[in-house]
Amino acid sequence: MSQLRSVVLGCGSYLPARILSNDELARSVETTDEWIVQRTGIRERHIAAPGELTSDLALAAAKAALANAHVDASSIDLIVLGTSTPDQTFPATAVTVQAGLGITQGAAFDVQAVCSGFVYALTVADSMLRTGTAKRALVIGAETFSRILDWNDRTTCVLFGDGAGAWVLEAQEQPGTSADRGILTTHLRSDGRHRSKLYVDGGVSSTQTTGHLRMEGKEVFKHAVAMITDVITDAFNATGYTAADIDWFVPHQANKRIIDGSAHKLGIAPDKVVMTVDRHGNTSAASIPLALADAVADRRIKRGNLILLEAMGGGFTWGSVLLRW
């Protein structure tokens, strides 16, 4: 029996021009390139220029995705933007992108799930496409985490960077089997008991300030692999696929040790893992679409490939998406 699937038509990305290396960071905080690389795998990250906003990054990525998909912005009737660093408290950064693209129809809104933001945004868009609420969607992950970092805290400032990635998705009729193109299954989780392990110590209602990112690194690492494998197992159970069937594993780019540990536990071969954390750092909601765009650009990812996405973020939130490119 046929069914609607959310099929990816194209993808795009954007990284700010400024690159901040580990060696440059070591001149301002007590750290070394060796220390950062050994613990995280990160060598450099991109930092937004003064006056360069999350919406600017998102708009550039969106334009790249539309060009890659060969579709006009006027055909988009849904924009879902995952971010924890919006331009303003309101309106949603998504409507700024909508206006920047000259789109005057449909809906645009933000989703806030920290590093799981793109997975959450994809899941929301997929639900709306499959039910006929929208026909063609732009899903974006965009962050300027450099604006919420304490640059005197060496345990956090070395980890994060800025960037944006975007996908164009379209509702298409498919045969209704696990061999379909498009998103096959999505699985989301959250557990608010862990909120104090990764959070920002400011907010509109609490302090009336933006605040800075705070993290209990060991606690986050301890929970990460177990939580990630949980939702991936759910994806396999829902589709009948196994780790051996995966062509590419595109995880949230937080820490090389977490990525390696997750792939090993799931039995996914290292040569099937897309990794950009060394060049981008942790770009939160932007990390998955940035990594995937990188693998599409160098032609690793091809049409028909089975792709597994996963992410975990503050909250804790976590989730997975299994799709055929």
Phi and psi restraints in degrees (value plus and minus 20) as a CYANA .aco file:
   2 SER   PHI     -89.4   -49.4
   2 SER   PSI     137.8   177.8
   3 GLN   PHI    -174.5  -134.5
   3 GLN   PSI     139.6   179.6
   4 LEU   PHI     -95.9   -55.9
   4 LEU   PSI     115.3   155.3
   5 ARG   PHI    -144.9  -104.9
   5 ARG   PSI     132.4   172.4
   6 SER   PHI    -109.4   -69.4
   6 SER   PSI      84.7   124.7
   7 VAL   PHI    -118.9   -78.9
   7 VAL   PSI     114.2   154.2
   8 VAL   PHI    -100.3   -60.3
   8 VAL   PSI     101.6   141.6
   9 LEU   PHI    -111.6   -71.6
   9 LEU   PSI     -47.2    -7.2
  10 GLY   PHI    -196.7  -156.7
  10 GLY   PSI     146.3   186.3
  11 CYS   PHI    -162.3  -122.3
  11 CYS   PSI     140.0   180.0
  12 GLY   PHI    -175.2  -135.2
  12 GLY   PSI     146.1   186.1
  13 SER   PHI    -170.5  -130.5
  13 SER   PSI     145.6   185.6
  14 TYR   PHI    -170.7  -130.7
  14 TYR   PSI     115.7   155.7
  15 LEU   PHI    -146.2  -106.2
  15 LEU   PSI     113.9   153.9
  16 PRO   PHI     -77.4   -37.4
  16 PRO   PSI     134.8   174.8
  17 ALA   PHI     -88.4   -48.4
  17 ALA   PSI     -54.5   -14.5
  18 ARG   PHI     -95.7   -55.7
  18 ARG   PSI     108.6   148.6
  19 ILE   PHI    -128.5   -88.5
  19 ILE   PSI     107.5   147.5
  20 LEU   PHI    -128.7   -88.7
  20 LEU   PSI      92.3   132.3
  21 SER   PHI    -106.0   -66.0
  21 SER   PSI     143.8   183.8
  22 ASN   PHI     -80.5   -40.5
  22 ASN   PSI     -60.0   -20.0
  23 ASP   PHI     -82.5   -42.5
  23 ASP   PSI     -57.6   -17.6
  24 GLU   PHI     -88.4   -48.4
  24 GLU   PSI     -60.4   -20.4
  25 LEU   PHI     -81.5   -41.5
  25 LEU   PSI     -57.5   -17.5
  26 ALA   PHI     -84.9   -44.9
  26 ALA   PSI     -35.1     4.9
  27 ARG   PHI    -102.1   -62.1
  27 ARG   PSI     -32.6     7.4
  28 SER   PHI    -137.9   -97.9
  28 SER   PSI     -42.1    -2.1
  29 VAL   PHI    -152.3  -112.3
  29 VAL   PSI     140.5   180.5
  30 GLU   PHI     -98.1   -58.1
  30 GLU   PSI      71.7   111.7
  31 THR   PHI    -179.2  -139.2
  31 THR   PSI     155.7   195.7
  32 THR   PHI    -161.5  -121.5
  32 THR   PSI     139.3   179.3
  33 ASP   PHI     -77.9   -37.9
  33 ASP   PSI     -63.3   -23.3
  34 GLU   PHI     -80.5   -40.5
  34 GLU   PSI     -63.7   -23.7
  35 TRP   PHI     -83.0   -43.0
  35 TRP   PSI     -64.2   -24.2
  36 ILE   PHI     -87.5   -47.5
  36 ILE   PSI     -66.9   -26.9
  37 VAL   PHI     -83.7   -43.7
  37 VAL   PSI     -62.6   -22.6
  38 GLN   PHI     -81.8   -41.8
  38 GLN   PSI     -59.1   -19.1
  39 ARG   PHI    -111.0   -71.0
  39 ARG   PSI     -43.0    -3.0
  40 THR   PHI    -150.6  -110.6
  40 THR   PSI     -45.7    -5.7
  41 GLY   PHI      65.6   105.6
  41 GLY   PSI     -21.0    19.0
  42 ILE   PHI    -104.7   -64.7
  42 ILE   PSI     114.0   154.0
  43 ARG   PHI    -134.5   -94.5
  43 ARG   PSI     -49.6    -9.6
  44 GLU   PHI    -179.6  -139.6
  44 GLU   PSI     145.7   185.7
  45 ARG   PHI    -169.3  -129.3
  45 ARG   PSI     140.4   180.4
  46 HIS   PHI    -119.4   -79.4
  46 HIS   PSI     123.1   163.1
  47 ILE   PHI    -144.9  -104.9
  47 ILE   PSI     108.6   148.6
  48 ALA   PHI     -82.9   -42.9
  48 ALA   PSI     123.2   163.2
  49 ALA   PHI     -92.9   -52.9
  49 ALA   PSI     136.8   176.8
  50 PRO   PHI     -74.1   -34.1
  50 PRO   PSI     109.6   149.6
  51 GLY   PHI      65.6   105.6
  51 GLY   PSI     -28.0    12.0
  52 GLU   PHI    -107.5   -67.5
  52 GLU   PSI      95.3   135.3
  53 LEU   PHI    -118.1   -78.1
  53 LEU   PSI     146.0   186.0
  54 THR   PHI     -75.6   -35.6
  54 THR   PSI     -59.9   -19.9
  55 SER   PHI     -84.3   -44.3
  55 SER   PSI     -53.0   -13.0
  56 ASP   PHI     -84.9   -44.9
  56 ASP   PSI     -64.7   -24.7
  57 LEU   PHI     -83.6   -43.6
  57 LEU   PSI     -64.7   -24.7
  58 ALA   PHI     -83.8   -43.8
  58 ALA   PSI     -61.3   -21.3
  59 LEU   PHI     -85.2   -45.2
  59 LEU   PSI     -61.0   -21.0
  60 ALA   PHI     -83.7   -43.7
  60 ALA   PSI     -62.9   -22.9
  61 ALA   PHI     -85.7   -45.7
  61 ALA   PSI     -59.1   -19.1
  62 ALA   PHI     -83.5   -43.5
  62 ALA   PSI     -64.1   -24.1
  63 LYS   PHI     -82.2   -42.2
  63 LYS   PSI     -58.6   -18.6
  64 ALA   PHI     -85.4   -45.4
  64 ALA   PSI     -59.7   -19.7
  65 ALA   PHI     -87.4   -47.4
  65 ALA   PSI     -61.8   -21.8
  66 LEU   PHI     -82.9   -42.9
  66 LEU   PSI     -60.7   -20.7
  67 ALA   PHI     -85.1   -45.1
  67 ALA   PSI     -62.0   -22.0
  68 ASN   PHI     -85.0   -45.0
  68 ASN   PSI     -53.3   -13.3
  69 ALA   PHI    -104.0   -64.0
  69 ALA   PSI     -32.1     7.9
  70 HIS   PHI      39.6    79.6
  70 HIS   PSI      24.3    64.3
  71 VAL   PHI    -149.6  -109.6
  71 VAL   PSI     136.5   176.5
  72 ASP   PHI    -106.7   -66.7
  72 ASP   PSI     128.0   168.0
  73 ALA   PHI     -78.1   -38.1
  73 ALA   PSI     -51.4   -11.4
  74 SER   PHI     -83.9   -43.9
  74 SER   PSI     -34.7     5.3
  75 SER   PHI    -107.7   -67.7
  75 SER   PSI     -26.6    13.4
  76 ILE   PHI    -103.0   -63.0
  76 ILE   PSI     106.6   146.6
  77 ASP   PHI    -138.8   -98.8
  77 ASP   PSI      -8.5    31.5
  78 LEU   PHI    -174.2  -134.2
  78 LEU   PSI     110.8   150.8
  79 ILE   PHI    -146.5  -106.5
  79 ILE   PSI     102.4   142.4
  80 VAL   PHI    -141.0  -101.0
  80 VAL   PSI     100.7   140.7
  81 LEU   PHI    -138.1   -98.1
  81 LEU   PSI      99.0   139.0
  82 GLY   PHI    -108.2   -68.2
  82 GLY   PSI     101.2   141.2
  83 THR   PHI    -180.8  -140.8
  83 THR   PSI     130.0   170.0
  84 SER   PHI    -132.7   -92.7
  84 SER   PSI     -18.2    21.8
  85 THR   PHI    -149.2  -109.2
  85 THR   PSI      45.7    85.7
  86 PRO   PHI     -87.6   -47.6
  86 PRO   PSI     140.0   180.0
  87 ASP   PHI     -79.3   -39.3
  87 ASP   PSI     -64.2   -24.2
  88 GLN   PHI    -159.9  -119.9
  88 GLN   PSI     146.4   186.4
  89 THR   PHI     -78.4   -38.4
  89 THR   PSI     -65.6   -25.6
  90 PHE   PHI    -174.7  -134.7
  90 PHE   PSI     135.0   175.0
  91 PRO   PHI     -97.8   -57.8
  91 PRO   PSI     155.6   195.6
  92 ALA   PHI     -79.5   -39.5
  92 ALA   PSI     122.9   162.9
  93 THR   PHI     -81.1   -41.1
  93 THR   PSI     -47.9    -7.9
  94 ALA   PHI     -79.9   -39.9
  94 ALA   PSI     -54.8   -14.8
  95 VAL   PHI     -93.6   -53.6
  95 VAL   PSI     -48.0    -8.0
  96 THR   PHI     -85.7   -45.7
  96 THR   PSI     -60.7   -20.7
  97 VAL   PHI     -85.1   -45.1
  97 VAL   PSI     -63.3   -23.3
  98 GLN   PHI     -75.7   -35.7
  98 GLN   PSI     -67.9   -27.9
  99 ALA   PHI     -85.5   -45.5
  99 ALA   PSI     -59.6   -19.6
 100 GLY   PHI     -82.6   -42.6
 100 GLY   PSI     -47.7    -7.7
 101 LEU   PHI    -109.9   -69.9
 101 LEU   PSI     -25.1    14.9
 102 GLY   PHI      55.9    95.9
 102 GLY   PSI       1.8    41.8
 103 ILE   PHI    -108.4   -68.4
 103 ILE   PSI     109.6   149.6
 104 THR   PHI    -140.9  -100.9
 104 THR   PSI     -14.6    25.4
 105 GLN   PHI    -141.2  -101.2
 105 GLN   PSI     149.0   189.0
 106 GLY   PHI      57.8    97.8
 106 GLY   PSI    -180.6  -140.6
 107 ALA   PHI    -146.4  -106.4
 107 ALA   PSI     130.6   170.6
 108 ALA   PHI    -164.1  -124.1
 108 ALA   PSI     110.8   150.8
 109 PHE   PHI    -177.6  -137.6
 109 PHE   PSI     142.8   182.8
 110 ASP   PHI    -116.7   -76.7
 110 ASP   PSI     134.7   174.7
 111 VAL   PHI    -144.6  -104.6
 111 VAL   PSI     112.7   152.7
 112 GLN   PHI    -137.8   -97.8
 112 GLN   PSI      83.6   123.6
 113 ALA   PHI    -159.0  -119.0
 113 ALA   PSI       5.8    45.8
 114 VAL   PHI      34.6    74.6
 114 VAL   PSI    -147.1  -107.1
 115 CYS   PHI     -89.1   -49.1
 115 CYS   PSI     -36.4     3.6
 116 SER   PHI    -108.4   -68.4
 116 SER   PSI     -14.5    25.5
 117 GLY   PHI     -76.2   -36.2
 117 GLY   PSI     -60.7   -20.7
 118 PHE   PHI     -90.6   -50.6
 118 PHE   PSI     -59.1   -19.1
 119 VAL   PHI     -83.6   -43.6
 119 VAL   PSI     -62.5   -22.5
 120 TYR   PHI     -84.8   -44.8
 120 TYR   PSI     -64.3   -24.3
 121 ALA   PHI     -83.2   -43.2
 121 ALA   PSI     -61.4   -21.4
 122 LEU   PHI     -80.6   -40.6
 122 LEU   PSI     -62.8   -22.8
 123 THR   PHI     -84.5   -44.5
 123 THR   PSI     -62.4   -22.4
 124 VAL   PHI     -83.3   -43.3
 124 VAL   PSI     -68.2   -28.2
 125 ALA   PHI     -82.1   -42.1
 125 ALA   PSI     -62.3   -22.3
 126 ASP   PHI     -78.8   -38.8
 126 ASP   PSI     -63.5   -23.5
 127 SER   PHI     -81.9   -41.9
 127 SER   PSI     -61.0   -21.0
 128 MET   PHI     -92.9   -52.9
 128 MET   PSI     -54.8   -14.8
 129 LEU   PHI     -90.0   -50.0
 129 LEU   PSI     -63.1   -23.1
 130 ARG   PHI     -88.9   -48.9
 130 ARG   PSI     -45.9    -5.9
 131 THR   PHI    -114.0   -74.0
 131 THR   PSI     -19.6    20.4
 132 GLY   PHI      65.1   105.1
 132 GLY   PSI     -14.0    26.0
 133 THR   PHI     -85.9   -45.9
 133 THR   PSI     -52.0   -12.0
 134 ALA   PHI    -159.8  -119.8
 134 ALA   PSI     141.5   181.5
 135 LYS   PHI    -131.1   -91.1
 135 LYS   PSI     -53.5   -13.5
 136 ARG   PHI    -162.1  -122.1
 136 ARG   PSI     107.2   147.2
 137 ALA   PHI    -142.6  -102.6
 137 ALA   PSI     130.8   170.8
 138 LEU   PHI    -133.3   -93.3
 138 LEU   PSI      97.2   137.2
 139 VAL   PHI    -132.4   -92.4
 139 VAL   PSI     106.8   146.8
 140 ILE   PHI    -148.9  -108.9
 140 ILE   PSI     123.1   163.1
 141 GLY   PHI    -140.4  -100.4
 141 GLY   PSI     102.6   142.6
 142 ALA   PHI    -165.0  -125.0
 142 ALA   PSI     116.4   156.4
 143 GLU   PHI    -166.3  -126.3
 143 GLU   PSI     126.6   166.6
 144 THR   PHI    -144.3  -104.3
 144 THR   PSI      48.6    88.6
 145 PHE   PHI     -85.2   -45.2
 145 PHE   PSI     -39.9     0.1
 146 SER   PHI     -80.0   -40.0
 146 SER   PSI     -40.5    -0.5
 147 ARG   PHI    -100.7   -60.7
 147 ARG   PSI     -33.6     6.4
 148 ILE   PHI    -138.4   -98.4
 148 ILE   PSI      -4.9    35.1
 149 LEU   PHI    -111.7   -71.7
 149 LEU   PSI     126.0   166.0
 150 ASP   PHI    -110.9   -70.9
 150 ASP   PSI      85.1   125.1
 151 TRP   PHI     -94.2   -54.2
 151 TRP   PSI     -18.1    21.9
 152 ASN   PHI    -119.8   -79.8
 152 ASN   PSI     -25.4    14.6
 153 ASP   PHI    -119.5   -79.5
 153 ASP   PSI      80.9   120.9
 154 ARG   PHI     -87.9   -47.9
 154 ARG   PSI     -39.1     0.9
 155 THR   PHI     -96.4   -56.4
 155 THR   PSI     -38.5     1.5
 156 THR   PHI    -139.8   -99.8
 156 THR   PSI     -56.8   -16.8
 157 CYS   PHI     -86.4   -46.4
 157 CYS   PSI     -40.9    -0.9
 158 VAL   PHI    -100.1   -60.1
 158 VAL   PSI     -32.4     7.6
 159 LEU   PHI    -110.5   -70.5
 159 LEU   PSI     -50.7   -10.7
 160 PHE   PHI    -130.4   -90.4
 160 PHE   PSI     136.2   176.2
 161 GLY   PHI    -165.5  -125.5
 161 GLY   PSI     159.6   199.6
 162 ASP   PHI    -132.3   -92.3
 162 ASP   PSI     132.2   172.2
 163 GLY   PHI     148.1   188.1
 163 GLY   PSI     157.9   197.9
 164 ALA   PHI    -172.9  -132.9
 164 ALA   PSI     128.0   168.0
 165 GLY   PHI    -160.6  -120.6
 165 GLY   PSI     132.4   172.4
 166 ALA   PHI    -166.0  -126.0
 166 ALA   PSI     129.6   169.6
 167 TRP   PHI    -145.3  -105.3
 167 TRP   PSI     127.9   167.9
 168 VAL   PHI    -126.0   -86.0
 168 VAL   PSI     105.4   145.4
 169 LEU   PHI    -141.4  -101.4
 169 LEU   PSI     128.7   168.7
 170 GLU   PHI    -155.2  -115.2
 170 GLU   PSI     118.9   158.9
 171 ALA   PHI     -94.3   -54.3
 171 ALA   PSI      99.5   139.5
 172 GLN   PHI    -150.6  -110.6
 172 GLN   PSI     123.2   163.2
 173 GLU   PHI     -91.6   -51.6
 173 GLU   PSI     108.1   148.1
 174 GLN   PHI    -147.2  -107.2
 174 GLN   PSI     142.6   182.6
 175 PRO   PHI     -79.1   -39.1
 175 PRO   PSI     -44.2    -4.2
 176 GLY   PHI      74.0   114.0
 176 GLY   PSI       9.8    49.8
 177 THR   PHI    -142.1  -102.1
 177 THR   PSI     153.1   193.1
 178 SER   PHI     -91.4   -51.4
 178 SER   PSI     -25.9    14.1
 179 ALA   PHI    -110.6   -70.6
 179 ALA   PSI     -19.9    20.1
 180 ASP   PHI     -79.7   -39.7
 180 ASP   PSI     134.1   174.1
 181 ARG   PHI     -99.0   -59.0
 181 ARG   PSI     136.0   176.0
 182 GLY   PHI      80.9   120.9
 182 GLY   PSI    -191.4  -151.4
 183 ILE   PHI     -94.5   -54.5
 183 ILE   PSI     103.8   143.8
 184 LEU   PHI    -114.4   -74.4
 184 LEU   PSI     -57.2   -17.2
 185 THR   PHI    -182.8  -142.8
 185 THR   PSI     128.1   168.1
 186 THR   PHI    -153.6  -113.6
 186 THR   PSI     128.0   168.0
 187 HIS   PHI    -162.9  -122.9
 187 HIS   PSI     103.4   143.4
 188 LEU   PHI    -138.7   -98.7
 188 LEU   PSI     127.0   167.0
 189 ARG   PHI    -163.0  -123.0
 189 ARG   PSI     139.3   179.3
 190 SER   PHI    -175.1  -135.1
 190 SER   PSI     136.2   176.2
 191 ASP   PHI    -170.4  -130.4
 191 ASP   PSI      78.4   118.4
 192 GLY   PHI     -88.0   -48.0
 192 GLY   PSI     -28.6    11.4
 193 ARG   PHI     -84.1   -44.1
 193 ARG   PSI     -39.2     0.8
 194 HIS   PHI    -120.7   -80.7
 194 HIS   PSI      -8.7    31.3
 195 ARG   PHI     -79.4   -39.4
 195 ARG   PSI     -50.9   -10.9
 196 SER   PHI     -97.1   -57.1
 196 SER   PSI     -26.4    13.6
 197 LYS   PHI    -102.7   -62.7
 197 LYS   PSI     -40.6    -0.6
 198 LEU   PHI    -175.2  -135.2
 198 LEU   PSI      88.3   128.3
 199 TYR   PHI    -179.4  -139.4
 199 TYR   PSI     153.3   193.3
 200 VAL   PHI    -132.2   -92.2
 200 VAL   PSI     111.8   151.8
 201 ASP   PHI    -106.5   -66.5
 201 ASP   PSI      19.2    59.2
 202 GLY   PHI    -175.4  -135.4
 202 GLY   PSI     148.6   188.6
 203 GLY   PHI     150.2   190.2
 203 GLY   PSI     142.3   182.3
 204 VAL   PHI     -77.3   -37.3
 204 VAL   PSI     -70.8   -30.8
 205 SER   PHI     -99.3   -59.3
 205 SER   PSI     -47.9    -7.9
 206 SER   PHI    -112.6   -72.6
 206 SER   PSI     -72.5   -32.5
 207 THR   PHI    -143.8  -103.8
 207 THR   PSI     -28.4    11.6
 208 GLN   PHI      38.6    78.6
 208 GLN   PSI       6.6    46.6
 209 THR   PHI    -150.9  -110.9
 209 THR   PSI     146.5   186.5
 210 THR   PHI     -92.3   -52.3
 210 THR   PSI     -63.4   -23.4
 211 GLY   PHI      62.2   102.2
 211 GLY   PSI     158.6   198.6
 212 HIS   PHI    -145.4  -105.4
 212 HIS   PSI     133.7   173.7
 213 LEU   PHI     -89.3   -49.3
 213 LEU   PSI     114.1   154.1
 214 ARG   PHI    -148.2  -108.2
 214 ARG   PSI     122.6   162.6
 215 MET   PHI    -169.8  -129.8
 215 MET   PSI     118.0   158.0
 216 GLU   PHI    -115.9   -75.9
 216 GLU   PSI      69.2   109.2
 217 GLY   PHI     -75.2   -35.2
 217 GLY   PSI     -64.3   -24.3
 218 LYS   PHI     -84.7   -44.7
 218 LYS   PSI     -57.8   -17.8
 219 GLU   PHI     -87.9   -47.9
 219 GLU   PSI     -62.4   -22.4
 220 VAL   PHI     -82.1   -42.1
 220 VAL   PSI     -66.4   -26.4
 221 PHE   PHI     -80.3   -40.3
 221 PHE   PSI     -61.1   -21.1
 222 LYS   PHI     -81.0   -41.0
 222 LYS   PSI     -59.5   -19.5
 223 HIS   PHI    -106.2   -66.2
 223 HIS   PSI     -43.0    -3.0
 224 ALA   PHI     -78.4   -38.4
 224 ALA   PSI     -75.3   -35.3
 225 VAL   PHI     -82.8   -42.8
 225 VAL   PSI     -62.3   -22.3
 226 ALA   PHI     -83.6   -43.6
 226 ALA   PSI     -64.0   -24.0
 227 MET   PHI     -87.2   -47.2
 227 MET   PSI     -61.6   -21.6
 228 ILE   PHI     -82.2   -42.2
 228 ILE   PSI     -67.0   -27.0
 229 THR   PHI     -87.0   -47.0
 229 THR   PSI     -46.7    -6.7
 230 ASP   PHI     -79.4   -39.4
 230 ASP   PSI     -72.0   -32.0
 231 VAL   PHI     -95.7   -55.7
 231 VAL   PSI     -43.8    -3.8
 232 ILE   PHI     -93.2   -53.2
 232 ILE   PSI     -59.5   -19.5
 233 THR   PHI     -79.3   -39.3
 233 THR   PSI     -59.9   -19.9
 234 ASP   PHI     -81.4   -41.4
 234 ASP   PSI     -60.1   -20.1
 235 ALA   PHI     -84.4   -44.4
 235 ALA   PSI     -61.1   -21.1
 236 PHE   PHI     -86.1   -46.1
 236 PHE   PSI     -62.4   -22.4
 237 ASN   PHI     -83.8   -43.8
 237 ASN   PSI     -53.9   -13.9
 238 ALA   PHI     -94.5   -54.5
 238 ALA   PSI     -44.9    -4.9
 239 THR   PHI    -134.2   -94.2
 239 THR   PSI     -37.5     2.5
 240 GLY   PHI      66.1   106.1
 240 GLY   PSI     -21.7    18.3
 241 TYR   PHI    -100.9   -60.9
 241 TYR   PSI     144.0   184.0
 242 THR   PHI    -149.3  -109.3
 242 THR   PSI     155.9   195.9
 243 ALA   PHI     -78.3   -38.3
 243 ALA   PSI     -52.1   -12.1
 244 ALA   PHI     -86.2   -46.2
 244 ALA   PSI     -43.6    -3.6
 245 ASP   PHI    -103.4   -63.4
 245 ASP   PSI     -36.3     3.7
 246 ILE   PHI     -90.7   -50.7
 246 ILE   PSI     110.3   150.3
 247 ASP   PHI    -105.0   -65.0
 247 ASP   PSI     -61.1   -21.1
 248 TRP   PHI    -163.3  -123.3
 248 TRP   PSI     115.0   155.0
 249 PHE   PHI    -126.2   -86.2
 249 PHE   PSI      96.6   136.6
 250 VAL   PHI    -136.9   -96.9
 250 VAL   PSI      69.2   109.2
 251 PRO   PHI    -107.6   -67.6
 251 PRO   PSI     144.6   184.6
 252 HIS   PHI     -78.2   -38.2
 252 HIS   PSI     114.1   154.1
 253 GLN   PHI    -113.3   -73.3
 253 GLN   PSI      60.0   100.0
 254 ALA   PHI    -123.4   -83.4
 254 ALA   PSI     -63.8   -23.8
 255 ASN   PHI    -181.0  -141.0
 255 ASN   PSI     108.5   148.5
 256 LYS   PHI     -80.5   -40.5
 256 LYS   PSI     -55.6   -15.6
 257 ARG   PHI     -86.0   -46.0
 257 ARG   PSI     -57.6   -17.6
 258 ILE   PHI     -87.6   -47.6
 258 ILE   PSI     -63.6   -23.6
 259 ILE   PHI     -81.8   -41.8
 259 ILE   PSI     -67.7   -27.7
 260 ASP   PHI     -81.3   -41.3
 260 ASP   PSI     -63.3   -23.3
 261 GLY   PHI     -83.9   -43.9
 261 GLY   PSI     -60.3   -20.3
 262 SER   PHI     -87.0   -47.0
 262 SER   PSI     -66.4   -26.4
 263 ALA   PHI     -81.2   -41.2
 263 ALA   PSI     -62.1   -22.1
 264 HIS   PHI     -83.5   -43.5
 264 HIS   PSI     -64.9   -24.9
 265 LYS   PHI     -84.6   -44.6
 265 LYS   PSI     -53.7   -13.7
 266 LEU   PHI    -104.8   -64.8
 266 LEU   PSI     -32.5     7.5
 267 GLY   PHI      59.6    99.6
 267 GLY   PSI       7.4    47.4
 268 ILE   PHI    -113.4   -73.4
 268 ILE   PSI     106.0   146.0
 269 ALA   PHI     -82.0   -42.0
 269 ALA   PSI     121.0   161.0
 270 PRO   PHI     -75.2   -35.2
 270 PRO   PSI     -52.7   -12.7
 271 ASP   PHI     -96.6   -56.6
 271 ASP   PSI     -20.8    19.2
 272 LYS   PHI    -122.6   -82.6
 272 LYS   PSI     -17.2    22.8
 273 VAL   PHI    -117.0   -77.0
 273 VAL   PSI     105.2   145.2
 274 VAL   PHI    -108.1   -68.1
 274 VAL   PSI     102.9   142.9
 275 MET   PHI    -153.9  -113.9
 275 MET   PSI     104.3   144.3
 276 THR   PHI    -148.4  -108.4
 276 THR   PSI     -14.1    25.9
 277 VAL   PHI     -78.4   -38.4
 277 VAL   PSI     -48.7    -8.7
 278 ASP   PHI     -84.2   -44.2
 278 ASP   PSI     -52.1   -12.1
 279 ARG   PHI    -121.4   -81.4
 279 ARG   PSI     -42.5    -2.5
 280 HIS   PHI    -131.8   -91.8
 280 HIS   PSI     -40.1    -0.1
 281 GLY   PHI      47.5    87.5
 281 GLY   PSI    -184.6  -144.6
 282 ASN   PHI    -108.2   -68.2
 282 ASN   PSI      88.9   128.9
 283 THR   PHI    -122.0   -82.0
 283 THR   PSI       2.6    42.6
 284 SER   PHI      33.2    73.2
 284 SER   PSI    -144.9  -104.9
 285 ALA   PHI     -83.1   -43.1
 285 ALA   PSI     -37.7     2.3
 286 ALA   PHI    -105.1   -65.1
 286 ALA   PSI     -32.2     7.8
 287 SER   PHI     -88.3   -48.3
 287 SER   PSI     -61.1   -21.1
 288 ILE   PHI     -86.6   -46.6
 288 ILE   PSI     -71.5   -31.5
 289 PRO   PHI     -85.4   -45.4
 289 PRO   PSI     -49.9    -9.9
 290 LEU   PHI     -84.4   -44.4
 290 LEU   PSI     -66.3   -26.3
 291 ALA   PHI     -85.0   -45.0
 291 ALA   PSI     -62.1   -22.1
 292 LEU   PHI     -87.3   -47.3
 292 LEU   PSI     -61.5   -21.5
 293 ALA   PHI     -80.3   -40.3
 293 ALA   PSI     -55.3   -15.3
 294 ASP   PHI     -82.6   -42.6
 294 ASP   PSI     -63.1   -23.1
 295 ALA   PHI     -95.0   -55.0
 295 ALA   PSI     -47.2    -7.2
 296 VAL   PHI     -92.9   -52.9
 296 VAL   PSI     -60.9   -20.9
 297 ALA   PHI     -82.5   -42.5
 297 ALA   PSI     -57.8   -17.8
 298 ASP   PHI    -113.3   -73.3
 298 ASP   PSI     -10.3    29.7
 299 ARG   PHI      49.5    89.5
 299 ARG   PSI      -0.1    39.9
 300 ARG   PHI     -87.1   -47.1
 300 ARG   PSI     -67.8   -27.8
 301 ILE   PHI    -106.1   -66.1
 301 ILE   PSI     107.3   147.3
 302 LYS   PHI    -146.6  -106.6
 302 LYS   PSI     139.9   179.9
 303 ARG   PHI     -76.3   -36.3
 303 ARG   PSI     114.4   154.4
 304 GLY   PHI      76.1   116.1
 304 GLY   PSI     -32.9     7.1
 305 ASN   PHI     -86.0   -46.0
 305 ASN   PSI     122.8   162.8
 306 LEU   PHI    -111.9   -71.9
 306 LEU   PSI     100.7   140.7
 307 ILE   PHI    -141.5  -101.5
 307 ILE   PSI     113.3   153.3
 308 LEU   PHI    -131.1   -91.1
 308 LEU   PSI     106.0   146.0
 309 LEU   PHI    -132.3   -92.3
 309 LEU   PSI     126.5   166.5
 310 GLU   PHI    -171.8  -131.8
 310 GLU   PSI     134.3   174.3
 311 ALA   PHI    -176.3  -136.3
 311 ALA   PSI     136.0   176.0
 312 MET   PHI    -160.8  -120.8
 312 MET   PSI     118.6   158.6
 313 GLY   PHI    -166.1  -126.1
 313 GLY   PSI    -199.5  -159.5
 314 GLY   PHI     -75.4   -35.4
 314 GLY   PSI     125.4   165.4
 315 GLY   PHI     120.2   160.2
 315 GLY   PSI     -72.1   -32.1
 316 PHE   PHI     -91.7   -51.7
 316 PHE   PSI     127.6   167.6
 317 THR   PHI    -140.4  -100.4
 317 THR   PSI     131.7   171.7
 318 TRP   PHI    -179.8  -139.8
 318 TRP   PSI     141.5   181.5
 319 GLY   PHI    -194.9  -154.9
 319 GLY   PSI     150.1   190.1
 320 SER   PHI    -160.3  -120.3
 320 SER   PSI     134.9   174.9
 321 VAL   PHI    -158.3  -118.3
 321 VAL   PSI     112.2   152.2
 322 LEU   PHI    -136.7   -96.7
 322 LEU   PSI     105.2   145.2
 323 LEU   PHI    -164.6  -124.6
 323 LEU   PSI     140.2   180.2
 324 ARG   PHI    -128.6   -88.6
 324 ARG   PSI     105.4   145.4
